[in-house]
Amino acid sequence: KENSSENILSSANRLLLHEGRLMLAESTRLLDVYLFLFNDFLLITKIKRNKKKYGGSDTSLIPVRPSLTPELQSFIREGGFCTVLDQPIPLDRLILKNVEPV
């Protein structure tokens, strides 16, 4: 829900441990996703590209938070954005397995 998405990140005790791009294999296609690993849950967002760039040819004027990684800052400047793909996954319910590369 758009109105509650800001509340997801507002906890004072929540720490961002790692973030980065990943290809998520769905049943018939690959999805370009951006993951945020916090100390209490994993948030999977879908990467979307805006058809039109903001600010004309000078994208350096787009405000970007300095706390974001350079990769994510660059992506946002190119007109991209992330939307939450599904509910955050609590780490106490997450199981990790090693799989063979496809």
C-alpha positions, 0 to 999 in steps of 0.5 A: 500500500502506497500510504504505509510504505513509508512506515516500513522504514521508519523504525528507529531500531531497523538497520539496513545491512545490505542492498543490491540488484538481483535477477529473480526467476519467476515461473516463465520469466526473469524479473530485475529486482532490487533487494533491501536486507534489514536486520529484521526483514528482507524487502524485495522491490521491482525495478521499473524504468520511467519512459521519460527522464526528468529534468531534460538532458541535465539529470544531475539536478534530480534530488537523490538521498546521499545515503543511497548506494551509488548504483541506486543513485545512478538508477534513479537519475536515469528515471528508474524507481522501485516499487515493493513487489510483495510483503516484507519477509521477516528474517525469522521466517526466511530459509536460505539454500545454496542452489546450483547456478543455472 
